[in-house]
Amino acid sequence: MAARRVLKAVLVDLSGTLHIEDAAIPGAQEALKRLRNAPLVIRFVTNTTKECKRTLLERLRGLQFDISEDEIFTSLTAARNLLEQNNVRPLLLVDDSALPDFEGIATDAPNAVLIGLAPEHFNYQTMNKAFRLVLDGAPIIAIHKARYYKKKDGLALGPGPFVTGLEYATDTKATVVGKPERTFFLEALRGTGCSPEQCVMIGDDCRDDVGGAQNTGMLGILVKTGKYREGDEAKISPAPYLTCDSFPLAVDHILKNLL
């Protein structure tokens, strides 16, 4: 029989798992309080690119979530780190509300293309500018490649289709920095003293949240809120460690079975 895991950390997705835009998932705030009473490190990991970390934190606190800024690791943070490491000047295809997270990054005479969720910028003129830069040798850096996400009025296209279209047109491959990349999950755990085998991830995206976490060595719990659609749990192998209706039920399972 395999040795029982010693759980020390929990990674929690935000959009679709704790909230959908300005509405909290029912019971999520109280469930987070219960989770905080356990001897666990908690980190919040998100591919959200439509707003900077400061705005995201204000939204969460407005929904009465007890979360501090240093507990949040975003794909925008991971993207900025990569830009600085590679010393490139990006064409920023991100929503204007995300721009504060790139303050101080040079963007004159761009020699790279950074793509997040940018509905107002996904037009022919801007995409063609990105296309020409890539043809001239600029790398494509995708903050993530999510197919879609959940809004109050229904599902909406994510940046993935636009990244894939640019890859197809230029016969190149993007570097992806957000979930489900292994490096993203490892960076989220940096400084916690916890290994992936001591961690569980809770999220509404079967591929990016759960699949990515499990491929890194974590357990993955899929919640049936946010972008979840019936049958999602069958889309990855191995299947999620657990599929449950919501974040509060995921917390119940962790407190009863993994400590």
C-alpha positions, 0 to 999 in steps of 0.5 A: 500500500502506498504511503499516506501523503503528509499534506502541508499546503493548499493552492486555490484557484480564484476565478470560478473557484472562490468567485465569479466576477463580483459574486462569491461562490456560496459558502466560500468565505466561511470555508476559507476561514475553516481551512485557515484554522488547519496547519496548512500553507495556503496560496492563491494561484490564478491565470487571471490577466484582465486586472492587475494584482492590486485590483484583484485583491481589492475585488477579493477583499470587497467580497469579504475574503481574508487574503493578503497580497503576498499569498497571491501568485498570478500568471501576470507575475510569472510573465513579468519575471520572464520578460525581465529574465530575457531582457525583451521589450514586449508588445503588450496584448493585455487588458489596460487594467493589467498594465500596472503589473508591467510598470517599468517594463520597456515597450519601445521598439518591441522585440517580443509579443506578450499575450494575455486576455485582451478583448479590446485589443484582439482586432485585425490591426493589432493581431497583424502587428503581432504577426509581423513581429513574430515573422521577424523573429520576436518570440510569443509569450503567452500568459496562458492558453485557456480556451474559455472562462466563466463570466456572469452571463456565460462562458467567454473565449480565453486567450488560448484561441488567439495564441493558437491562431498566431502560432498557426499563422507564423509556424512558431510555438509560444512560451506559456508561463501560467497554468498548467505549466510545471514551473508556474506551480513550482514558483507558487510554492517557492518559499513555503518549504513545501514540495509538490507531493505535500500539496493539493490544488483546488480549481474549476479548470480540469486541464489547467488547474487539476491536470497541471497540478497533478503533472507536477506531483500534487493532488488535484481537486476539481470543483463543479463551479465556474467554467466546469462542464459535465464530463470535464473530469474525463478529459485528463489522465490520471483523473482528478484525485477528487471531483466535488460540487464546490470549494466548501466541499473540497475544504470539508474533504481536506479537513476530514481526509488529508490531515 
